[in-house]
Amino acid sequence: MKFKNKVVVITGASSGIGEAAALEFAKNGANVVLVARKKVKLIEVEKKLSKYKISTLCCECDVSQKTQVKELSKQVFDKFGRIDILVNNAGFAIYGLVLDQSIEEIESQMHTNYFGMIYCTKNFLPKMLEQNSGHIINVASVAASFGLPGIAPYCASKFAMLGFSEGLKHELKGTNVKVTVVSPIMVRTNFFDHPSFSSMPKYSPASLSAKTVAKAVLRAANSSRLEIIVPSVVRGAVWAKHTFPFIVNPIIGSVIRKRLNSKNNYSSSSGGDSALEPTSKSSSSFNSN
């Protein structure tokens, strides 16, 4: 697909992967709809896109709220009359044991990461089918294939995203509407600004830049594959996990549990998160691991 004059809707577009994807699509001539909860941040991104001489639209929207997503779709269709690419990127995680997280905290991750994607898909898919063209790109994580201690609710939301995407892809066979999931490893974004991650090392040496993942999102828009894992070498680990779970799962669980225990020990000795200033939940997509 050539992107010139295409209409691209990106959720979680105020920072991280969403912002980087907006820049990449704009460079290629696409008209970009920026979606996030904070309008002021969207306007900052819009200014960065202005040099590309494209049309933009900033939409303040919490994708976990179905009525706001419905209004979002109305704004998009009122201005552009169509949608060519939907990038469901908004999401966040809270780090900690399931035992220690409240039901509301667990629900909030599913509402944004999974149901936010559902609400956007439901509101934009009918127009794609009417046009007989379109591509839905769901930004997940390799956590969609690995259940990891410490981020179990986040993993659940991404497992759900991948399963939904696979089922929807089968349903859309024979149409010109495609579905692709982009699943990166850890990405250097403000995802880790959530206070629950405060006593952990933020990034591993193998972590990716948001721009690297954004380029994968553009590749996905031209792909017929269900899932693009970034970097591609990690596909081998996903294959091994599904083929030899009795070997791989205990190893992964042991490694992550050690990190979780180290984090808890650090928190106990330093006074925990209460000694740090809280920050808002990130609206950029995770991509953990």
C-alpha positions in Angstrom: 0.0 0.0 0.0 1.2 3.5 -0.8 0.3 5.9 2.0 0.0 9.2 0.2 -3.5 10.7 1.0 -4.5 7.6 3.0 -6.3 8.3 6.3 -4.6 6.7 9.3 -6.1 6.7 12.8 -3.6 6.1 15.6 -4.5 5.7 19.2 -2.0 6.4 22.0 -0.5 9.0 19.5 0.7 11.5 22.1 4.1 9.8 22.7 6.1 6.6 22.2 5.2 4.2 19.4 2.1 6.1 18.5 3.9 9.4 18.0 6.7 7.7 16.1 4.2 5.9 13.8 2.4 9.2 13.2 5.7 10.7 12.0 6.5 7.8 9.7 3.1 7.8 8.1 3.2 11.6 7.7 6.6 11.3 6.0 5.0 9.0 3.5 2.2 11.4 2.7 -0.6 10.0 4.9 -3.3 12.1 6.6 -3.1 11.3 10.3 -5.7 11.3 13.0 -4.0 11.6 16.4 -5.9 10.1 19.3 -5.0 10.2 23.0 -6.4 11.4 26.4 -4.5 14.7 26.5 -5.2 17.2 23.8 -2.2 19.4 24.7 0.2 16.6 24.0 -1.5 15.8 20.7 -1.1 19.4 19.6 2.6 19.1 20.2 2.8 16.0 18.0 0.6 17.7 15.4 3.2 20.6 15.2 5.9 18.1 14.4 3.8 16.7 11.5 3.0 20.2 10.1 6.2 20.2 7.9 4.9 17.3 5.9 2.0 19.3 4.4 -0.6 16.7 5.3 -4.0 16.9 6.9 -4.2 16.1 10.6 -6.9 15.8 13.2 -6.4 15.8 17.0 -9.0 13.9 18.9 -9.0 13.9 22.7 -10.4 10.4 23.5 -10.1 7.8 26.2 -10.5 4.6 24.2 -11.7 2.7 27.3 -14.9 4.7 27.1 -17.1 3.4 24.3 -19.1 6.6 24.0 -15.9 8.6 23.4 -14.8 6.2 20.7 -18.1 6.5 18.9 -17.7 10.3 18.9 -14.1 9.8 17.7 -15.3 7.9 14.7 -17.9 10.5 13.9 -15.2 13.2 13.9 -13.0 11.2 11.6 -15.8 10.5 9.1 -17.1 14.1 9.2 -13.6 15.4 8.2 -12.3 12.7 5.9 -15.2 10.5 5.0 -13.1 7.3 5.2 -10.5 5.4 7.1 -7.7 3.4 5.5 -5.6 2.3 8.4 -6.5 1.9 12.1 -3.5 1.5 14.5 -4.8 0.3 17.9 -1.8 1.3 20.0 -3.0 2.8 23.3 -2.2 0.7 26.4 -0.5 0.5 29.7 0.6 -1.9 32.5 0.8 -1.9 36.2 3.7 -3.9 37.6 3.1 -6.1 40.6 1.6 -9.4 41.9 -2.0 -10.2 41.1 -2.5 -10.6 44.8 -1.4 -7.0 45.4 -3.3 -5.3 42.5 -6.9 -4.2 43.1 -9.7 -5.6 40.9 -10.1 -2.0 39.6 -6.4 -1.9 38.5 -6.7 -5.2 36.7 -9.9 -4.1 35.0 -8.4 -0.8 33.9 -5.7 -2.5 32.0 -8.2 -4.8 30.2 -10.5 -1.8 29.5 -7.8 0.2 27.8 -5.6 -2.4 26.2 -8.3 -4.9 25.0 -11.7 -3.2 25.0 -10.3 0.0 23.7 -9.1 -2.0 20.7 -12.6 -3.6 20.4 -14.4 -0.3 20.6 -12.2 1.2 17.8 -12.5 -1.8 15.7 -16.3 -2.0 16.0 -16.7 1.7 15.1 -14.3 1.8 12.1 -14.6 -1.7 10.6 -18.0 -1.2 9.0 -16.7 1.8 7.0 -13.7 -0.4 5.8 -16.0 -3.1 4.7 -18.2 -0.5 2.9 -15.1 0.8 1.1 -13.9 -2.7 0.4 -10.5 -1.7 1.7 -8.7 -1.1 5.0 -6.1 -2.5 7.4 -6.4 -2.9 11.2 -3.0 -2.9 13.0 -3.1 -4.0 16.6 0.1 -3.2 18.6 0.5 -6.0 21.1 3.8 -7.3 22.6 5.6 -10.6 22.8 3.8 -10.7 26.1 0.9 -11.8 23.9 2.7 -15.2 23.8 4.3 -15.4 27.2 2.5 -15.2 30.5 4.9 -13.3 32.8 4.8 -12.9 36.5 4.5 -9.3 37.6 2.4 -8.2 34.6 -0.2 -11.0 34.4 -3.1 -8.7 33.7 -1.2 -6.9 31.0 -0.3 -10.3 29.4 -3.9 -11.3 29.5 -5.0 -8.2 27.6 -2.4 -8.8 24.9 -3.2 -12.6 24.7 -6.8 -11.4 24.2 -5.8 -8.9 21.5 -3.9 -11.6 19.6 -6.7 -14.1 19.8 -9.3 -11.6 18.8 -7.2 -10.5 15.8 -6.7 -14.1 14.6 -10.4 -14.8 14.8 -11.3 -11.5 13.1 -8.7 -12.2 10.3 -10.5 -15.5 9.5 -13.9 -13.7 9.5 -12.6 -11.1 7.0 -11.2 -13.6 4.5 -12.4 -12.8 1.1 -12.7 -9.1 1.8 -10.1 -6.4 1.2 -9.8 -5.6 4.9 -6.8 -7.0 6.7 -5.7 -7.5 10.3 -2.1 -7.6 11.5 -0.6 -7.7 15.0 2.7 -6.0 15.7 4.4 -7.7 18.7 7.6 -6.0 19.9 9.9 -6.8 22.8 10.7 -4.1 25.3 10.5 -0.6 23.8 12.1 2.6 25.1 9.0 4.7 25.8 7.4 6.4 28.8 5.5 3.2 29.4 7.7 2.6 32.4 6.9 6.0 33.9 4.1 4.3 35.9 5.1 4.4 39.5 4.7 0.6 39.9 7.9 0.3 37.7 9.9 2.8 39.8 12.4 0.5 41.4 13.1 -1.6 38.3 15.7 -1.1 35.7 13.8 0.5 32.9 15.4 -0.9 29.8 17.4 -3.9 28.8 20.3 -3.5 26.3 18.2 -5.3 23.7 15.3 -2.8 24.0 14.0 -1.2 20.9 13.5 2.4 19.9 9.9 3.6 19.2 11.0 4.4 15.7 12.0 0.8 15.0 8.6 -0.4 16.1 6.9 2.4 14.1 8.6 1.2 11.0 7.3 -2.3 11.7 3.8 -0.8 11.9 4.2 0.6 8.4 5.4 -2.8 7.2 2.4 -4.3 8.8 0.1 -2.0 6.7 1.6 -3.7 3.6 1.5 -7.2 5.0 -1.0 -10.1 4.8 0.5 -11.8 7.9 -1.3 -12.2 11.1 1.6 -11.2 13.3 4.9 -9.4 12.9 7.3 -9.9 15.8 10.0 -7.3 16.4 12.8 -8.2 16.1 12.1 -11.1 13.9 14.7 -13.3 15.7 12.3 -13.4 18.7 9.9 -15.5 16.6 12.2 -18.4 17.4 11.6 -18.0 21.1 7.8 -17.8 20.5 8.0 -21.0 18.4 10.0 -22.7 21.2 7.5 -21.7 23.8 4.6 -23.1 21.9 6.5 -26.2 20.8 8.3 -27.0 24.1 6.2 -25.2 26.8 7.3 -27.8 29.5 10.9 -26.6 29.0 10.6 -22.9 28.2 7.8 -21.9 30.6 9.7 -22.9 33.8 12.9 -21.1 32.6 11.0 -17.9 31.8 9.0 -18.0 35.1 12.2 -18.5 37.1 14.0 -15.6 35.5 11.1 -13.1 35.9 10.3 -14.2 39.4 13.9 -13.4 40.5 13.5 -9.9 39.0 10.2 -9.5 40.8 11.6 -10.6 44.1 14.6 -8.3 43.7 12.2 -5.4 43.0 10.1 -6.3 46.1 13.2 -6.5 48.3 14.4 -3.1 47.0 11.0 -1.5 47.7 11.0 -2.9 51.2 14.4 -1.5 52.0 13.9 1.9 50.4 10.4 2.7 51.5 8.8 1.5 48.3 6.9 3.6 45.7 5.5 5.9 48.4 8.9 7.6 48.6 8.6 8.6 44.9 6.5 11.2 43.2 3.6 9.5 41.3 3.3 9.9 37.6 0.3 9.4 35.3 -0.3 6.1 33.5 1.4 6.0 30.2 -0.8 6.1 27.1 1.9 4.6 24.9 1.8 0.9 24.1 3.9 -1.5 26.1 6.1 -3.8 24.8 7.6 -5.3 27.6 9.6 -8.3 28.3 
